[in-house]
Amino acid sequence: MKKSIVLLLVCAVGWAVQTDFGKKPLPDLGNIGSLFRPGASEGRMKEAAASVKPGEIVMYATAWCPYCAQMRSWFGQYGFPYVECNVEMSAACEREWLSLGGKGVPLVVVRGQVMSDGFEESEFLSALEAS
């Protein structure tokens, strides 16, 4: 329960900073491209997605996190297969998330490489291509 409260506070602080304490709206969740730096073409992303086997991408998330919703949408847009591990619903997921240095969600692991500084498309593709 205590860890859930900490997660809620981390997400609330992120919301407050990003929206200037509610003065600005959150980015449109439907326009996922606006949240990530422009990078690879859609064709390259779909090719990369086709190279991924089930279980090679794991996203540690919560049901209520808007950034997790954005990641789900982004994965779906390009067809990346991924496993979602809810850190609030599963004690095993929470333990794994903590062992990976989890401080916020979503935390994405690509073929064993932890993307701990947030999501960046080029880092994500590099992790896929490195293995």
C-alpha positions in Angstrom: 0.0 0.0 0.0 2.8 2.4 0.9 4.5 1.8 -2.5 1.2 2.5 -4.3 0.9 5.8 -2.6 4.5 6.7 -3.6 3.6 5.7 -7.2 0.5 7.9 -7.1 2.6 10.8 -5.8 5.2 10.3 -8.6 2.5 10.4 -11.2 0.8 13.4 -9.6 4.1 15.4 -9.5 4.7 14.5 -13.2 1.2 15.7 -14.0 1.7 18.9 -12.1 5.0 19.7 -13.8 3.8 18.8 -17.3 0.5 20.8 -17.0 1.8 23.7 -14.9 -0.5 22.6 -12.1 -3.5 22.2 -14.3 -3.1 25.4 -16.3 -2.3 23.5 -19.5 -4.0 20.3 -20.7 -2.1 17.0 -20.9 -0.9 16.2 -24.4 -3.6 14.6 -26.6 -3.3 10.8 -25.9 -4.7 10.1 -29.4 -1.7 11.9 -31.0 1.0 9.7 -29.7 3.6 11.0 -32.2 3.6 14.4 -30.5 5.0 12.8 -27.3 8.1 11.3 -28.8 10.9 12.8 -30.7 10.6 12.4 -34.4 12.7 9.5 -35.5 12.3 6.4 -37.6 9.8 6.2 -40.4 6.6 4.2 -39.9 7.9 1.5 -42.2 11.1 1.1 -40.2 9.1 0.9 -37.0 6.8 -1.8 -38.4 9.8 -3.7 -39.6 11.3 -3.5 -36.1 8.0 -4.6 -34.6 8.0 -7.7 -36.9 11.4 -8.7 -35.6 10.2 -8.8 -31.9 9.2 -12.1 -30.4 6.6 -12.3 -27.6 8.2 -11.6 -24.2 11.1 -9.5 -25.6 9.5 -6.3 -24.5 8.1 -5.9 -21.0 6.3 -2.8 -19.8 5.9 -2.3 -16.0 2.8 -0.2 -15.6 -0.3 0.7 -13.7 -3.9 0.8 -15.0 -4.4 4.5 -14.1 -1.1 6.0 -15.5 -1.7 8.3 -18.5 1.9 7.7 -19.7 1.3 3.9 -19.6 -1.8 4.5 -21.8 0.4 6.4 -24.2 2.9 3.5 -24.3 0.1 1.0 -24.9 -1.1 3.1 -27.8 2.4 3.6 -29.3 3.1 -0.2 -29.1 -0.3 -0.8 -30.8 0.3 1.8 -33.5 3.3 0.0 -34.8 2.3 -3.6 -33.8 5.0 -4.3 -31.1 4.2 -7.4 -29.1 4.8 -6.7 -25.4 4.0 -8.1 -22.0 2.5 -5.8 -19.5 3.3 -6.3 -15.8 1.0 -4.3 -13.5 3.1 -3.3 -10.5 0.0 -2.7 -8.3 -1.9 -5.9 -9.1 1.0 -8.4 -9.0 3.5 -8.7 -6.2 5.9 -10.5 -8.6 5.7 -7.6 -11.0 6.3 -5.1 -8.2 9.4 -7.1 -7.1 10.8 -7.2 -10.6 10.1 -3.5 -11.2 11.9 -2.6 -7.9 14.9 -4.9 -8.8 15.2 -3.0 -12.1 15.4 0.3 -10.2 11.8 1.2 -10.9 10.9 4.7 -9.6 8.0 5.4 -12.0 5.9 3.9 -14.7 6.0 3.0 -17.4 9.3 1.2 -17.2 10.1 -0.5 -20.4 12.6 -3.4 -20.7 13.7 -4.3 -24.3 15.4 -7.6 -24.7 16.9 -7.3 -21.2 17.9 -3.6 -21.5 16.1 -1.3 -19.1 15.0 2.1 -20.5 15.3 3.8 -17.1 15.4 7.4 -18.3 12.0 7.4 -19.9 11.1 6.4 -23.4 13.2 7.6 -26.4 12.4 6.1 -29.8 16.1 6.0 -30.9 17.2 4.2 -27.7 14.3 1.8 -28.1 15.3 0.9 -31.7 19.0 0.7 -30.7 18.1 -1.8 -28.0 16.2 -3.9 -30.5 19.0 -3.8 -33.1 21.7 -4.5 -30.5 20.5 -8.0 -29.8 
